[in-house]
Amino acid sequence: MTASPEKILALGAGRMGRGIAVQFAYAGHPVLLLDAKPRDAASFEALAASARREIEGALSVLAEAGLFDARHLPAIAGRVRVVPAAEAAAAFAEADVIFEGVPEIVAVKHAALAEASRLARAEALIASTTSTILVDELSPAVSGPGRFLNAHWLNPAYVVPLVEVSPGARTAPDATRAMCALLERVGKVPVVCKASPGFIVPRIQTLAMNEAARMVEEGVASAADIDKAVKYGFGFRFGVLGILEFIDFGGGDILHHAAAYLARALRNDRYAAPAIIGRNMAEGRRGLRDGRGFLDYEGMDRTAYARGRIAALLSRLKAEGLAKPPALPENGEEAPASPATGKEQGR
């Protein structure tokens, strides 16, 4: 007999709370979407109606994309109950897992987390979805901080697979494992990172977004062409290859020399390669061709691996509608002779 799915409480009925509610309801979990702000009855009902419309709209998009039969939409949406702040005590007492999603203000989060941990059951797992505040700045507000950690979802929460899980100094290892297991069960891809400003994705994307804006400012290209370059170059490759995997694919020495040139040409050390690139080169860890780089390729059929990554990129090319058919030989056109055999190729 399978255990009942955990009851999820999303604290804060804004965009993040609604997105998390969609994800868990879709995966079969009962969800309490708790309004964090006291309101009169009319104001709460307006908020609840807005939340229900947004949740149903998100599910409609998923159905239209072919992820499920739209006739099941009402039942899936019905797994979410929007709860007023006045009923917080009862809601927290029901919850197995709590995701806090109130505004990014330390004092506001402290107050919300203190109330959540006071009213929740001792075994309830509590996570903040903050994108900016470190877990150890928030954990003092939580009674039983061993059950508390950050779980940073990326918008739209019900679409983007990644969730960055950041345990704090007082987070119990079992809490981290439990959170990752829950996220995997509902179709997310958790990664664990230490408590560091910007986690992983915001730290990388902040640099990329600032650089794109800077290029517009400098007149390097139009905003439309910079975005086109990102979609069909930068994003196209990194949707298949991780950034560090991409460094290994081309070779860390390529990055070393390119970074040195850009730092000189643009007269800015922000383009200089970090010390780890030089260390990897000195240690013979340039990437795929050395059998090791940021990742380890020892014992792997590297030719098959490389062909597989190219095949994955070609799948993306097809999905974008950019894989053009070849110019096929016309009648009477002969294949060129092979330099190795003297025989015609392609026969």
QUILIN-V20702 format. One record per residue. N is the residue number from 1. RES is the residue in one small letter. SS is DSSP state (hx for helix, st for strand, lp for the rest). NEAR is the number of other ideal C-beta (glycine too) atoms within 8 Angstrom. D_CENTER is the distance of its C-alpha to the mean C-alpha in Angstrom with 1 decimal. Layout:
n=(N & N)
res=(RES & RES)
ss=(SS & SS)
near=(NEAR & NEAR)
d_center=(D_CENTER & D_CENTER)
//
This chain:
n=(1 & 2 & 3 & 4 & 5 & 6 & 7 & 8 & 9 & 10 & 11 & 12 & 13 & 14 & 15 & 16 & 17 & 18 & 19 & 20 & 21 & 22 & 23 & 24 & 25 & 26 & 27 & 28 & 29 & 30 & 31 & 32 & 33 & 34 & 35 & 36 & 37 & 38 & 39 & 40 & 41 & 42 & 43 & 44 & 45 & 46 & 47 & 48 & 49 & 50 & 51 & 52 & 53 & 54 & 55 & 56 & 57 & 58 & 59 & 60 & 61 & 62 & 63 & 64 & 65 & 66 & 67 & 68 & 69 & 70 & 71 & 72 & 73 & 74 & 75 & 76 & 77 & 78 & 79 & 80 & 81 & 82 & 83 & 84 & 85 & 86 & 87 & 88 & 89 & 90 & 91 & 92 & 93 & 94 & 95 & 96 & 97 & 98 & 99 & 100 & 101 & 102 & 103 & 104 & 105 & 106 & 107 & 108 & 109 & 110 & 111 & 112 & 113 & 114 & 115 & 116 & 117 & 118 & 119 & 120 & 121 & 122 & 123 & 124 & 125 & 126 & 127 & 128 & 129 & 130 & 131 & 132 & 133 & 134 & 135 & 136 & 137 & 138 & 139 & 140 & 141 & 142 & 143 & 144 & 145 & 146 & 147 & 148 & 149 & 150 & 151 & 152 & 153 & 154 & 155 & 156 & 157 & 158 & 159 & 160 & 161 & 162 & 163 & 164 & 165 & 166 & 167 & 168 & 169 & 170 & 171 & 172 & 173 & 174 & 175 & 176 & 177 & 178 & 179 & 180 & 181 & 182 & 183 & 184 & 185 & 186 & 187 & 188 & 189 & 190 & 191 & 192 & 193 & 194 & 195 & 196 & 197 & 198 & 199 & 200 & 201 & 202 & 203 & 204 & 205 & 206 & 207 & 208 & 209 & 210 & 211 & 212 & 213 & 214 & 215 & 216 & 217 & 218 & 219 & 220 & 221 & 222 & 223 & 224 & 225 & 226 & 227 & 228 & 229 & 230 & 231 & 232 & 233 & 234 & 235 & 236 & 237 & 238 & 239 & 240 & 241 & 242 & 243 & 244 & 245 & 246 & 247 & 248 & 249 & 250 & 251 & 252 & 253 & 254 & 255 & 256 & 257 & 258 & 259 & 260 & 261 & 262 & 263 & 264 & 265 & 266 & 267 & 268 & 269 & 270 & 271 & 272 & 273 & 274 & 275 & 276 & 277 & 278 & 279 & 280 & 281 & 282 & 283 & 284 & 285 & 286 & 287 & 288 & 289 & 290 & 291 & 292 & 293 & 294 & 295 & 296 & 297 & 298 & 299 & 300 & 301 & 302 & 303 & 304 & 305 & 306 & 307 & 308 & 309 & 310 & 311 & 312 & 313 & 314 & 315 & 316 & 317 & 318 & 319 & 320 & 321 & 322 & 323 & 324 & 325 & 326 & 327 & 328 & 329 & 330 & 331 & 332 & 333 & 334 & 335 & 336 & 337 & 338 & 339 & 340 & 341 & 342 & 343 & 344 & 345 & 346 & 347)
res=(m & t & a & s & p & e & k & i & l & a & l & g & a & g & r & m & g & r & g & i & a & v & q & f & a & y & a & g & h & p & v & l & l & l & d & a & k & p & r & d & a & a & s & f & e & a & l & a & a & s & a & r & r & e & i & e & g & a & l & s & v & l & a & e & a & g & l & f & d & a & r & h & l & p & a & i & a & g & r & v & r & v & v & p & a & a & e & a & a & a & a & f & a & e & a & d & v & i & f & e & g & v & p & e & i & v & a & v & k & h & a & a & l & a & e & a & s & r & l & a & r & a & e & a & l & i & a & s & t & t & s & t & i & l & v & d & e & l & s & p & a & v & s & g & p & g & r & f & l & n & a & h & w & l & n & p & a & y & v & v & p & l & v & e & v & s & p & g & a & r & t & a & p & d & a & t & r & a & m & c & a & l & l & e & r & v & g & k & v & p & v & v & c & k & a & s & p & g & f & i & v & p & r & i & q & t & l & a & m & n & e & a & a & r & m & v & e & e & g & v & a & s & a & a & d & i & d & k & a & v & k & y & g & f & g & f & r & f & g & v & l & g & i & l & e & f & i & d & f & g & g & g & d & i & l & h & h & a & a & a & y & l & a & r & a & l & r & n & d & r & y & a & a & p & a & i & i & g & r & n & m & a & e & g & r & r & g & l & r & d & g & r & g & f & l & d & y & e & g & m & d & r & t & a & y & a & r & g & r & i & a & a & l & l & s & r & l & k & a & e & g & l & a & k & p & p & a & l & p & e & n & g & e & e & a & p & a & s & p & a & t & g & k & e & q & g & r)
ss=(lp & lp & lp & lp & lp & lp & lp & st & st & st & st & lp & lp & lp & hx & hx & hx & hx & hx & hx & hx & hx & hx & hx & hx & hx & lp & lp & lp & lp & st & st & st & st & lp & lp & lp & lp & lp & lp & hx & hx & hx & hx & hx & hx & hx & hx & hx & hx & hx & hx & hx & hx & hx & hx & hx & hx & hx & hx & hx & hx & hx & hx & lp & lp & lp & lp & lp & hx & hx & hx & hx & hx & hx & hx & hx & lp & lp & st & st & st & st & lp & hx & hx & hx & hx & hx & hx & hx & hx & hx & hx & lp & lp & st & st & st & st & lp & lp & lp & lp & lp & hx & hx & hx & hx & hx & hx & hx & hx & hx & hx & hx & hx & hx & hx & lp & lp & lp & lp & lp & st & st & st & st & lp & lp & lp & lp & lp & lp & hx & hx & hx & hx & hx & hx & hx & lp & lp & lp & hx & hx & hx & st & st & st & st & st & st & lp & lp & lp & lp & lp & lp & lp & lp & st & st & st & st & st & st & lp & lp & lp & lp & lp & hx & hx & hx & hx & hx & hx & hx & hx & hx & hx & hx & hx & hx & lp & lp & lp & st & st & st & st & lp & lp & lp & lp & lp & lp & lp & lp & hx & hx & hx & hx & hx & hx & hx & hx & hx & hx & hx & hx & hx & hx & hx & hx & hx & hx & lp & lp & lp & lp & hx & hx & hx & hx & hx & hx & hx & hx & hx & hx & hx & hx & hx & hx & hx & hx & lp & lp & lp & lp & hx & hx & hx & hx & hx & hx & hx & hx & lp & hx & hx & hx & hx & hx & hx & hx & hx & hx & hx & hx & hx & hx & hx & lp & lp & lp & hx & hx & hx & lp & lp & lp & hx & hx & hx & hx & hx & hx & hx & hx & lp & lp & lp & lp & st & hx & hx & hx & lp & st & lp & lp & lp & st & lp & lp & lp & lp & lp & hx & hx & hx & hx & hx & hx & hx & hx & hx & hx & hx & hx & hx & hx & hx & hx & hx & hx & lp & lp & lp & lp & lp & lp & lp & lp & lp & lp & lp & lp & lp & lp & lp & lp & lp & st & lp & lp & lp & lp & lp & lp & st & lp & lp & lp)
near=(2 & 3 & 4 & 4 & 8 & 8 & 12 & 16 & 14 & 16 & 13 & 13 & 13 & 7 & 6 & 13 & 15 & 15 & 14 & 17 & 15 & 14 & 13 & 12 & 16 & 12 & 10 & 6 & 12 & 9 & 15 & 13 & 14 & 15 & 14 & 9 & 5 & 4 & 10 & 5 & 6 & 6 & 8 & 11 & 8 & 8 & 12 & 12 & 8 & 8 & 14 & 11 & 8 & 9 & 14 & 10 & 8 & 13 & 14 & 10 & 8 & 11 & 12 & 7 & 6 & 4 & 5 & 9 & 5 & 8 & 4 & 8 & 12 & 6 & 7 & 11 & 12 & 6 & 11 & 13 & 7 & 11 & 10 & 9 & 10 & 5 & 8 & 11 & 7 & 7 & 12 & 15 & 9 & 8 & 14 & 7 & 14 & 14 & 14 & 15 & 11 & 10 & 5 & 7 & 7 & 8 & 6 & 9 & 17 & 11 & 9 & 13 & 15 & 11 & 10 & 14 & 13 & 7 & 9 & 12 & 6 & 5 & 5 & 12 & 12 & 14 & 13 & 15 & 13 & 11 & 7 & 7 & 10 & 11 & 15 & 9 & 8 & 17 & 13 & 7 & 10 & 14 & 6 & 8 & 11 & 8 & 12 & 18 & 14 & 17 & 15 & 13 & 11 & 8 & 8 & 7 & 12 & 10 & 4 & 8 & 5 & 10 & 12 & 13 & 16 & 16 & 13 & 14 & 6 & 9 & 15 & 8 & 7 & 6 & 14 & 13 & 8 & 9 & 15 & 11 & 8 & 11 & 13 & 10 & 7 & 11 & 7 & 10 & 8 & 13 & 9 & 8 & 9 & 5 & 10 & 9 & 5 & 8 & 12 & 9 & 9 & 11 & 11 & 9 & 8 & 9 & 8 & 10 & 8 & 8 & 8 & 11 & 8 & 8 & 10 & 12 & 6 & 6 & 5 & 6 & 8 & 6 & 6 & 6 & 8 & 13 & 9 & 8 & 10 & 11 & 9 & 9 & 8 & 9 & 9 & 12 & 10 & 10 & 6 & 9 & 10 & 6 & 8 & 9 & 10 & 11 & 13 & 15 & 11 & 8 & 13 & 15 & 8 & 8 & 12 & 12 & 8 & 8 & 12 & 10 & 8 & 9 & 13 & 7 & 6 & 7 & 5 & 6 & 5 & 5 & 8 & 8 & 8 & 5 & 5 & 6 & 12 & 9 & 8 & 12 & 12 & 6 & 6 & 7 & 11 & 12 & 14 & 12 & 7 & 9 & 9 & 10 & 15 & 10 & 8 & 5 & 12 & 6 & 3 & 7 & 5 & 10 & 6 & 7 & 11 & 10 & 8 & 8 & 11 & 8 & 8 & 9 & 12 & 9 & 8 & 11 & 9 & 9 & 6 & 9 & 5 & 7 & 8 & 4 & 4 & 4 & 2 & 5 & 6 & 5 & 4 & 4 & 6 & 5 & 9 & 6 & 8 & 9 & 3 & 4 & 4 & 5 & 7 & 9 & 8 & 5 & 5)
d_center=(32.8 & 29.1 & 28.0 & 27.0 & 23.3 & 22.4 & 23.1 & 20.1 & 20.9 & 18.7 & 20.7 & 20.7 & 21.0 & 19.1 & 16.1 & 13.6 & 16.2 & 16.9 & 13.4 & 13.2 & 16.8 & 16.2 & 13.7 & 16.2 & 19.2 & 18.1 & 17.9 & 21.3 & 21.0 & 23.4 & 21.7 & 23.4 & 22.1 & 24.2 & 25.3 & 25.4 & 28.2 & 31.8 & 33.2 & 36.4 & 36.4 & 36.3 & 33.3 & 31.4 & 32.2 & 31.1 & 27.7 & 27.5 & 28.5 & 25.9 & 23.1 & 24.6 & 24.8 & 21.2 & 20.1 & 22.7 & 21.6 & 18.0 & 19.5 & 22.0 & 19.4 & 18.0 & 21.6 & 22.6 & 19.9 & 21.8 & 19.5 & 22.4 & 26.0 & 26.3 & 29.2 & 27.0 & 25.2 & 27.6 & 27.4 & 23.6 & 23.6 & 26.6 & 24.5 & 23.3 & 26.1 & 26.0 & 27.9 & 29.9 & 29.9 & 33.4 & 32.3 & 29.7 & 31.9 & 32.1 & 28.4 & 27.3 & 30.0 & 28.6 & 24.9 & 23.6 & 20.1 & 19.6 & 16.5 & 17.9 & 16.7 & 19.8 & 20.1 & 19.0 & 22.6 & 23.4 & 26.7 & 25.2 & 22.5 & 25.3 & 27.5 & 25.0 & 24.0 & 27.6 & 28.6 & 25.9 & 26.9 & 30.6 & 30.5 & 28.1 & 29.4 & 29.4 & 27.3 & 24.5 & 21.1 & 19.8 & 16.4 & 15.7 & 12.6 & 13.7 & 11.8 & 15.0 & 17.5 & 17.8 & 18.4 & 21.9 & 22.8 & 22.1 & 23.4 & 27.1 & 26.9 & 26.0 & 28.9 & 28.0 & 25.2 & 24.7 & 22.7 & 20.4 & 17.1 & 14.0 & 10.9 & 8.5 & 6.6 & 5.3 & 8.3 & 9.5 & 8.6 & 10.5 & 9.1 & 5.3 & 5.3 & 2.8 & 5.3 & 7.0 & 10.6 & 13.4 & 16.9 & 19.9 & 23.4 & 24.7 & 21.9 & 23.5 & 21.9 & 22.5 & 20.2 & 17.3 & 18.2 & 18.7 & 15.3 & 13.5 & 16.1 & 15.7 & 12.0 & 12.8 & 15.8 & 14.1 & 11.9 & 8.6 & 7.5 & 8.1 & 8.9 & 11.8 & 12.8 & 16.0 & 16.7 & 16.5 & 16.2 & 13.0 & 11.1 & 9.4 & 7.2 & 9.8 & 12.5 & 12.0 & 11.4 & 14.3 & 16.6 & 15.8 & 16.3 & 19.5 & 20.8 & 20.5 & 22.3 & 24.8 & 25.6 & 26.5 & 28.6 & 30.4 & 31.1 & 29.4 & 28.4 & 27.8 & 24.6 & 24.6 & 25.2 & 22.6 & 19.9 & 21.5 & 21.4 & 17.6 & 17.1 & 19.6 & 19.5 & 16.6 & 13.8 & 16.0 & 16.3 & 12.9 & 11.5 & 13.9 & 14.6 & 12.5 & 14.0 & 16.3 & 17.2 & 18.2 & 20.4 & 22.0 & 22.5 & 24.5 & 25.8 & 25.3 & 28.8 & 27.7 & 25.1 & 27.9 & 30.4 & 28.2 & 26.9 & 30.6 & 31.8 & 29.3 & 30.0 & 33.7 & 33.6 & 31.5 & 33.2 & 30.1 & 28.9 & 25.3 & 25.3 & 26.9 & 25.2 & 24.6 & 27.2 & 25.2 & 25.6 & 29.4 & 29.5 & 27.7 & 30.3 & 33.2 & 32.2 & 31.9 & 28.1 & 27.5 & 25.2 & 25.7 & 29.4 & 30.2 & 28.4 & 26.2 & 24.1 & 20.8 & 20.6 & 23.7 & 25.2 & 28.6 & 30.1 & 27.8 & 29.3 & 27.8 & 29.4 & 27.9 & 24.4 & 24.7 & 26.1 & 23.3 & 20.7 & 23.0 & 23.3 & 19.6 & 19.7 & 22.8 & 21.0 & 18.6 & 21.8 & 23.4 & 20.6 & 21.0 & 24.7 & 25.6 & 27.2 & 30.8 & 33.6 & 35.9 & 39.4 & 41.4 & 44.8 & 47.6 & 50.7 & 52.8 & 50.1 & 50.3 & 47.5 & 48.2 & 49.8 & 47.6 & 48.6 & 48.5 & 50.6 & 52.3 & 51.2 & 49.4 & 45.7 & 43.7 & 46.5)
//
